[in-house]
Amino acid sequence: MNSVSAGGGAYSTAMDLAVFGQMFLNGGIYNGVRFLSPITVKEMTRNQIPGVSSQYRDEVFSEAYWGYRWAINGTKRDGGDLFSPEAI
């Protein structure tokens, strides 16, 4: 599959995605098993490209805010005004 998504087109079941998300909320642990170190989780969820702007459709953002695998809300609000700056 070709994808222009920063996530590279990760696809799975809803349950698998819920488990993956819960693992991040638990700092890299799911069901008592550590899959990622706390440092890895921190690095994957922080802005890896500070100072880089981006554009999506008709919106321009002064900061792109991308971690490893996903977008970070930061100041850009492309996910909605109800998300905190730390939302991923």
Secondary structure as a PSIPRED ss2 file (coil, helix, strand):
# PSIPRED VFORMAT (PSIPRED V4.0)

   1 M C   1.000  0.000  0.000
   2 N C   1.000  0.000  0.000
   3 S C   1.000  0.000  0.000
   4 V C   1.000  0.000  0.000
   5 S C   1.000  0.000  0.000
   6 A C   1.000  0.000  0.000
   7 G C   1.000  0.000  0.000
   8 G C   1.000  0.000  0.000
   9 G C   1.000  0.000  0.000
  10 A C   1.000  0.000  0.000
  11 Y C   1.000  0.000  0.000
  12 S C   1.000  0.000  0.000
  13 T C   1.000  0.000  0.000
  14 A H   0.000  1.000  0.000
  15 M H   0.000  1.000  0.000
  16 D H   0.000  1.000  0.000
  17 L H   0.000  1.000  0.000
  18 A H   0.000  1.000  0.000
  19 V H   0.000  1.000  0.000
  20 F H   0.000  1.000  0.000
  21 G H   0.000  1.000  0.000
  22 Q H   0.000  1.000  0.000
  23 M H   0.000  1.000  0.000
  24 F H   0.000  1.000  0.000
  25 L H   0.000  1.000  0.000
  26 N C   1.000  0.000  0.000
  27 G C   1.000  0.000  0.000
  28 G C   1.000  0.000  0.000
  29 I E   0.000  0.000  1.000
  30 Y E   0.000  0.000  1.000
  31 N C   1.000  0.000  0.000
  32 G C   1.000  0.000  0.000
  33 V E   0.000  0.000  1.000
  34 R E   0.000  0.000  1.000
  35 F C   1.000  0.000  0.000
  36 L C   1.000  0.000  0.000
  37 S C   1.000  0.000  0.000
  38 P H   0.000  1.000  0.000
  39 I H   0.000  1.000  0.000
  40 T H   0.000  1.000  0.000
  41 V H   0.000  1.000  0.000
  42 K H   0.000  1.000  0.000
  43 E H   0.000  1.000  0.000
  44 M H   0.000  1.000  0.000
  45 T C   1.000  0.000  0.000
  46 R C   1.000  0.000  0.000
  47 N C   1.000  0.000  0.000
  48 Q C   1.000  0.000  0.000
  49 I C   1.000  0.000  0.000
  50 P C   1.000  0.000  0.000
  51 G C   1.000  0.000  0.000
  52 V C   1.000  0.000  0.000
  53 S C   1.000  0.000  0.000
  54 S E   0.000  0.000  1.000
  55 Q E   0.000  0.000  1.000
  56 Y E   0.000  0.000  1.000
  57 R C   1.000  0.000  0.000
  58 D C   1.000  0.000  0.000
  59 E E   0.000  0.000  1.000
  60 V E   0.000  0.000  1.000
  61 F E   0.000  0.000  1.000
  62 S C   1.000  0.000  0.000
  63 E C   1.000  0.000  0.000
  64 A C   1.000  0.000  0.000
  65 Y C   1.000  0.000  0.000
  66 W E   0.000  0.000  1.000
  67 G C   1.000  0.000  0.000
  68 Y C   1.000  0.000  0.000
  69 R C   1.000  0.000  0.000
  70 W C   1.000  0.000  0.000
  71 A E   0.000  0.000  1.000
  72 I C   1.000  0.000  0.000
  73 N C   1.000  0.000  0.000
  74 G C   1.000  0.000  0.000
  75 T C   1.000  0.000  0.000
  76 K C   1.000  0.000  0.000
  77 R C   1.000  0.000  0.000
  78 D C   1.000  0.000  0.000
  79 G C   1.000  0.000  0.000
  80 G C   1.000  0.000  0.000
  81 D C   1.000  0.000  0.000
  82 L C   1.000  0.000  0.000
  83 F C   1.000  0.000  0.000
  84 S C   1.000  0.000  0.000
  85 P C   1.000  0.000  0.000
  86 E C   1.000  0.000  0.000
  87 A C   1.000  0.000  0.000
  88 I C   1.000  0.000  0.000
